[in-house]
Amino acid sequence: MLFVISFSMVSYFMLSVTWKDYRYQLETYNYIGYLINHAVSIVYIFYGLYLIKQESTGYQFKMLLKNRELHKKNVEIEEQKKEIVHKAQLLEEQAAVLDEHNKVKDKLFSIISHDLKSPMYALQNVFSNAQKFDLPAEEIKSMLPDVVNDLNYTTALMENLLQWAKWQMQSNSIHPQTINVNKLVHEAVQLLHLQAETKKIKIKTKADLPVCAWADRDMISLVLRNLLSNAVKFTPEHGCIIIGVNESSSFVEIYVKDSGLGISKSAISKIFNDSYYSTNGTNEERGTGLGLMLCKEFLEKNEGRLIIESEPGAGSTFSFTLPLGK
């Protein structure tokens, strides 16, 4: 390109400026050669312009490619920034979860260290006094209701703690399967019928038709036992508890309805905010609040949810849903 332009410029400069009075006139002696000379010159000029355009086009194309690469790198950097922000948010969430787990752990250890010792010491004192002072049968019998209440509390607490520990050791994993809900209901009633009979409470079941759900059997069994145990705890003597099962097109509902003391809206709010809520029952039965917390957590893991309908003095209905059996 440079050669063509330089050659043309030098040629015209030599002929038109430096040697403008030369005698040899090509036009006079060879007109065809004269035309060919000018034609070749024009061709070289346009060819030079063409090469300049090609060079410019190539440069623009290279710049376009560089711009595309820069844009691609900018997009990658933005994606990396978003990923870093997302990971930072995940770390914050995990830190919050770990902090919550530490609080739960501290609460559980405080329960174990304090509440589990009391019933054991009570039993120890009863048997120690009976052996040491030769207590009469009537006096020992008068102590039994308190001992039974303590044992019921301790049994429920140990069962919840063991289930919670098992779940933690299994890395919060669940094992869903098709379960017979009616069978679980009857098993829970069978386990707690003596506790209900002590308070002369009638338990009615409305779970006759076979209904299946898809969930972890051990977890749902624990949920049923906790809800039924709470109903017995907060229902006065000669009360009534109804436990039943409803089936819809997409889920199974299990409910426990009692004629007990009822729960205030503020207490229900504490339960759903993962706060520990516990009050004594109608016969001063104690509780830790761990049971309802586990119920809510286990149901969420099994794609279910806990529903509480209650008014103070008008009884309560605790229900939960589960996916239909596969």
Steps between C-alpha positions, in 0.01 A plus 500: 500500500782742592697405188203567269423839654869603513568389141197694373590813691866489393406442136259794483740719698787424265296557187290797611734695729865401451501418127204699375679616186601158375485461119386145463124513475351151529158628396644619164708195413289216654149596595404143593801471730404835649151372577637174640738695722218709645275196535771312689555802723128524578488126572794529738336796676169318549685185598684704763167639627364145508797384707450795737134402539597140561750604765240723664239224490744249650590745776133564578433126504787447744369782719153343488643164608690668784183682609310170499774337707496791745121479522521126559758551774284771657203263499715229660620746765140602573400134531792440735394801707145365521632157597721654769204698637284186493767299682535778756125489561514121534782534753296750698197269493712203604652704781149593617392133484810392695431768758141377532618140532741606776213664684293182462793291620550725805129480578502121468799466729333722757188281477704183540704635788203637693171343402617141460664495842192611692279195424789266570568662835128483581494126429817452698352685798177299490672162495770611743244626753285190451797280575652712777191599696278202410222725372148357502334407172246783523773765525694347212181487295437870562840577348442297186298759298786750518751230415288386204474859372876536525553170320258597222686827459839329503392233252364754253807718540744212448307380196512848343868541583592161357304566182659843464849355558434223246388753243809715561737202471341406168586845364136615508406232246154350476380167365155550344283200426136414457354480852160390627376808686215314671745251646720780637196665659393178674856436619523850652163455675609160634823646641326787678175339611625438854601864536153600380324250727682646802316829434180319390528650152324334207694472174283456191654407165356584161748311285320194373553521123852409382702811416867505393751785510853548367732589792761377748316255725703561817467877472125499445453247781684738733285793380179306573618394846601854590172655384292235676711526816453879502125456456488266803719739696280805445160329515337496846363183659194344333586688181498372143757478223422426135772388263411450135618488141371681191611431144487745209614475138857612577570452872406327824390695807532360853343696786492478879211691659468541877263663747783649701621840611574644156794714393528876463601664170829620649588143603416372151724771356789381722455143379520602133797731563710205624492633856487262792149499643399289796236517772381255761202278426168477684658267759821701513668276241824661389633554150807640324359631173739274311220274373314764296826636364593153375151447359520818294852423379427135412183594312686760293760237406218272381334773288223543754392784726359545848169680550374619840143617564429598857336747736560525875238294681356351180743216431752457222534323168849405388510373142767433244517408133711248312535407132291207380668159491665403172 
